[in-house]
Amino acid sequence: MTITTSKKNNRNLHETNYEEYRNKEQENTEFREKYLFAKEKLHLELMVETVKESILKKKDEKIIMRNLNKLSRYIGRIAL
């Protein structure tokens, strides 16, 4: 009995060129710090955009406050 997997599942077994490069570069402390900082910056920017969008679309005040609270908690977590 032969078990075959789809190509989609086989992709998970091998790293892409980007993943190999990123993992190799992660060994460099300076690169790792810049990478993590950029990742956090992007996350914050997306959260701010969500709040802006909620305000511009005149969404319910509860939704806006929920998004602001999420942003505030996230900033508190990363500031430690």
LINHU-V486417 format. One record per helix or strand. SS is the DSSP state (H for helix, E for strand). FROM is the first residue (numbers start at 1). TO is the last residue. If there is no record, write none. Layout:
# LINHU-V486417
ss: {SS | SS}
from: {FROM | FROM}
to: {TO | TO}
This chain:
# LINHU-V486417
ss: {H | H | H | H}
from: {7 | 17 | 29 | 61}
to: {11 | 25 | 56 | 78}
